[in-house]
Amino acid sequence: MDAKLGRRGLITRGAGGFVLCLTGKTLAQEPRSLRLLMLGDSITAAYGLSRGEGLPARLEAALRGKGRPVTVIDAGVSGDTTAGGRARLDWSLAEKPDAVIVALGGNDGLRAIEPRTSRANLAAILDMLKARGIPTMLAGMYAPPNLGADYGREFAGVYEALAREHPEAVFYPFLLDGVAGDSALNQPDGIHPNSRGVDEMVRRLLPVVETLLEKVRPA
């Protein structure tokens, strides 16, 4: 027996039972989950925290809470510098991300690496991501104050210059904005955010990350 479904389709009896044949508009599909890679260091790698308390996991939860089907891939390695991030970029991109957050440089500052070296590494990372057409966000970092004002200005200037040279990238000037220097939001080492600090980072990052995700082309 056939039952008409109007313009949307009809049901026919086949050898295996009833088969739905859509002839009009197809049923709505779930949106594809986007893959967001965070290329970073210990801040990304949830140093001193459980994985569920770390930045990638908390950011993913916040994005999904806003109805965005996003999987955040943790590509953070504790102690990594911009040189380390540059060296493992190809390997990280094997995850086939739709967008990338570059959050490197904190360890360069802690080790007083020459800012021009950090700039060259970050520029190479941004250039590769641009060449592959992957929307990117650059998260800046500040140097520790004990290295002096001159070094601090030069170090911060690295990110500002890269943002000017790469207008296609979304720029977030300071990854630890609102968290650095606040003992209530950091672990005892005064460097790594605690779970409350991570939540504050996510709160501030969220609108910028949403801007990044808007740049992802539909599949």
C-alpha positions, -999 to +999 in steps of 0.1 A: +000+000+000+013+035-009+007+065+013+012+099-002+032+125+017+024+155-005+054+174-019+078+160+008+077+124-005+059+091-003+062+058+015+065+026-007+065-010+004+097-028-006+112-062+001+126-049+033+095-031+045+085+005+041+110+029+025+107+067+028+114+084-005+118+122-001+110+141-032+110+176-019+130+194+008+152+170+028+151+167+065+172+192+084+207+179+093+227+186+124+254+212+118+289+198+113+311+200+144+340+224+138+375+215+149+394+243+167+431+236+174+448+254+203+486+255+196+501+265+229+522+257+259+514+248+296+485+274+297+468+254+270+480+220+283+461+225+316+493+225+338+484+218+374+447+211+365+426+182+354+419+180+317+383+189+323+395+222+340+419+232+313+414+260+288+406+238+258+379+218+277+363+248+293+363+268+260+347+239+242+320+237+270+313+274+267+310+273+229+287+243+230+267+261+257+261+288+232+248+263+206+281+261+187+291+225+179+328+229+183+355+204+193+386+221+208+418+201+202+445+205+228+478+210+211+495+224+241+529+212+253+542+224+287+575+243+284+571+248+247+585+279+230+576+296+197+603+275+181+588+243+195+554+253+182+568+260+148+586+227+147+554+207+154+529+227+134+528+202+106+522+173+130+495+193+148+477+201+115+472+164+109+442+169+132+426+187+102+414+218+122+389+242+107+405+271+127+436+275+149+444+296+180+481+304+182+489+309+219+527+307+222+554+330+236+551+328+273+581+306+277+601+328+253+595+356+277+604+336+307+637+325+290+644+361+278+646+349+242+654+376+217+620+391+206+631+391+170+635+353+173+601+349+187+587+371+160+603+350+132+589+318+146+554+332+150+555+348+116+564+314+101+534+298+119+510+325+107+523+323+071+518+286+070+483+288+083+475+316+059+489+296+030+466+267+039+436+289+042+430+281+079+414+310+099+437+319+127+437+338+160+469+351+175+469+354+212+495+378+226+517+375+257+536+399+279+571+394+293+577+391+330+583+425+346+617+414+361+632+415+326+629+453+324+607+478+307+627+479+274+625+441+269+588+441+279+579+468+253+599+450+226+583+417+234+548+430+234+556+448+202+562+415+185+525+406+187+514+441+177+536+440+146+524+406+136+488+417+140+494+445+116+513+423+091+486+396+093+452+415+092+435+382+082+442+369+117+420+377+146+441+394+173+437+390+211+464+411+227+470+392+259+460+356+266+460+361+304+440+393+303+422+398+336+440+369+352+477+377+353+488+391+387+456+381+405+465+356+432+429+345+435+429+334+399+463+317+398+481+286+411+507+291+439+534+296+412+518+329+402+521+319+365+495+293+357+458+300+361+437+279+385+403+267+375+387+300+384+413+318+363+406+295+334+369+303+336+377+340+336+400+335+305+372+317+287+347+345+296+369+371+280+380+349+251+346+337+241+334+366+219+368+368+201+368+331+194+333+334+180+346+360+156+373+335+146+347+308+140+326+330+118+356+330+094+353+293+088+340+285+054+310+261+052+320+226+043 
